[in-house]
Amino acid sequence: MEQFVKDRIEEIAFVQVGIDDKLWTDRILDSITIVELIVELEGEYAIQIPMVDVVEENFNSVRLIMAYIERLKA
């Protein structure tokens, strides 16, 4: 899962990221790229991500994104 999430972010944002890089705080992702990422995640993991959950606490790093996906899948 980590590699998939990192690969999608790097493809969308055109920058390499680490597992704990601050994606929103450091402006790696913005409102457009986060929507692109959500579409990719929903397709790959067969999940639905409500827009109310698209907050910094869930999407500010690869690690947080993976934890969020795991909670959705549980």
CYANA upper distance limits for C-alpha pairs under 8 A (distance plus 0.5 A):
  1 MET  CA      5 VAL  CA      6.71
  1 MET  CA     66 MET  CA      7.55
  2 GLU  CA      6 LYS  CA      6.60
  2 GLU  CA     19 ILE  CA      8.17
  2 GLU  CA     62 VAL  CA      7.50
  2 GLU  CA     63 ARG  CA      8.21
  2 GLU  CA     66 MET  CA      7.43
  3 GLN  CA      7 ASP  CA      6.38
  4 PHE  CA      8 ARG  CA      6.66
  5 VAL  CA      9 ILE  CA      6.75
  5 VAL  CA     41 LEU  CA      8.23
  5 VAL  CA     62 VAL  CA      7.08
  5 VAL  CA     65 ILE  CA      8.42
  5 VAL  CA     66 MET  CA      8.25
  6 LYS  CA     10 GLU  CA      6.54
  6 LYS  CA     16 GLN  CA      8.46
  6 LYS  CA     17 VAL  CA      7.05
  6 LYS  CA     18 GLY  CA      8.02
  6 LYS  CA     19 ILE  CA      8.11
  6 LYS  CA     62 VAL  CA      7.15
  7 ASP  CA     11 GLU  CA      6.51
  8 ARG  CA     12 ILE  CA      6.59
  8 ARG  CA     37 LEU  CA      7.23
  8 ARG  CA     40 GLU  CA      7.93
  9 ILE  CA     13 ALA  CA      6.28
  9 ILE  CA     14 PHE  CA      8.29
  9 ILE  CA     15 VAL  CA      8.38
  9 ILE  CA     17 VAL  CA      8.12
  9 ILE  CA     37 LEU  CA      7.27
 10 GLU  CA     14 PHE  CA      5.66
 10 GLU  CA     15 VAL  CA      5.59
 10 GLU  CA     16 GLN  CA      5.87
 10 GLU  CA     17 VAL  CA      7.14
 11 GLU  CA     15 VAL  CA      8.09
 12 ILE  CA     33 THR  CA      6.81
 12 ILE  CA     36 GLU  CA      7.86
 12 ILE  CA     37 LEU  CA      7.91
 13 ALA  CA     28 ILE  CA      6.85
 13 ALA  CA     29 LEU  CA      7.06
 13 ALA  CA     33 THR  CA      7.46
 15 VAL  CA     28 ILE  CA      8.20
 17 VAL  CA     21 ASP  CA      6.63
 18 GLY  CA     62 VAL  CA      7.85
 19 ILE  CA     61 SER  CA      6.84
 19 ILE  CA     62 VAL  CA      5.33
 19 ILE  CA     63 ARG  CA      6.01
 20 ASP  CA     61 SER  CA      5.71
 20 ASP  CA     62 VAL  CA      6.69
 20 ASP  CA     63 ARG  CA      6.63
 21 ASP  CA     60 ASN  CA      8.24
 21 ASP  CA     61 SER  CA      6.07
 21 ASP  CA     62 VAL  CA      7.87
 22 LYS  CA     26 ASP  CA      6.04
 22 LYS  CA     27 ARG  CA      8.40
 22 LYS  CA     28 ILE  CA      8.13
 22 LYS  CA     60 ASN  CA      5.76
 22 LYS  CA     61 SER  CA      5.77
 23 LEU  CA     27 ARG  CA      6.48
 23 LEU  CA     28 ILE  CA      5.33
 23 LEU  CA     29 LEU  CA      6.03
 23 LEU  CA     59 PHE  CA      7.81
 23 LEU  CA     60 ASN  CA      5.33
 23 LEU  CA     61 SER  CA      5.95
 24 TRP  CA     28 ILE  CA      6.51
 24 TRP  CA     29 LEU  CA      5.97
 24 TRP  CA     30 ASP  CA      7.29
 24 TRP  CA     56 GLU  CA      7.28
 24 TRP  CA     59 PHE  CA      8.01
 24 TRP  CA     60 ASN  CA      5.81
 24 TRP  CA     61 SER  CA      8.48
 25 THR  CA     60 ASN  CA      7.56
 29 LEU  CA     33 THR  CA      6.03
 29 LEU  CA     34 ILE  CA      6.37
 30 ASP  CA     34 ILE  CA      6.41
 31 SER  CA     35 VAL  CA      6.99
 32 ILE  CA     36 GLU  CA      7.05
 33 THR  CA     37 LEU  CA      6.69
 34 ILE  CA     38 ILE  CA      6.62
 35 VAL  CA     39 VAL  CA      6.81
 36 GLU  CA     40 GLU  CA      6.96
 37 LEU  CA     41 LEU  CA      6.66
 38 ILE  CA     42 GLU  CA      6.50
 38 ILE  CA     49 ILE  CA      7.58
 39 VAL  CA     43 GLY  CA      6.73
 40 GLU  CA     44 GLU  CA      6.62
 41 LEU  CA     45 TYR  CA      6.39
 41 LEU  CA     46 ALA  CA      8.31
 41 LEU  CA     47 ILE  CA      8.00
 42 GLU  CA     46 ALA  CA      5.80
 42 GLU  CA     47 ILE  CA      5.28
 42 GLU  CA     48 GLN  CA      6.24
 42 GLU  CA     49 ILE  CA      7.39
 43 GLY  CA     47 ILE  CA      7.69
 47 ILE  CA     72 LEU  CA      7.63
 47 ILE  CA     73 LYS  CA      7.77
 49 ILE  CA     53 ASP  CA      7.29
 49 ILE  CA     54 VAL  CA      8.13
 50 PRO  CA     54 VAL  CA      7.61
 53 ASP  CA     58 ASN  CA      7.52
 54 VAL  CA     58 ASN  CA      7.09
 54 VAL  CA     59 PHE  CA      7.19
 55 VAL  CA     59 PHE  CA      6.63
 55 VAL  CA     60 ASN  CA      8.41
 56 GLU  CA     60 ASN  CA      5.43
 57 GLU  CA     64 LEU  CA      7.66
 58 ASN  CA     64 LEU  CA      5.83
 58 ASN  CA     65 ILE  CA      6.16
 58 ASN  CA     67 ALA  CA      8.37
 58 ASN  CA     68 TYR  CA      6.37
 59 PHE  CA     64 LEU  CA      6.35
 59 PHE  CA     65 ILE  CA      5.64
 60 ASN  CA     64 LEU  CA      6.97
 60 ASN  CA     65 ILE  CA      7.92
 61 SER  CA     65 ILE  CA      6.73
 62 VAL  CA     66 MET  CA      6.68
 63 ARG  CA     67 ALA  CA      6.78
 64 LEU  CA     68 TYR  CA      6.58
 65 ILE  CA     69 ILE  CA      6.71
 66 MET  CA     70 GLU  CA      6.70
 67 ALA  CA     71 ARG  CA      6.79
 68 TYR  CA     72 LEU  CA      6.85
 69 ILE  CA     73 LYS  CA      6.68
 70 GLU  CA     74 ALA  CA      6.65
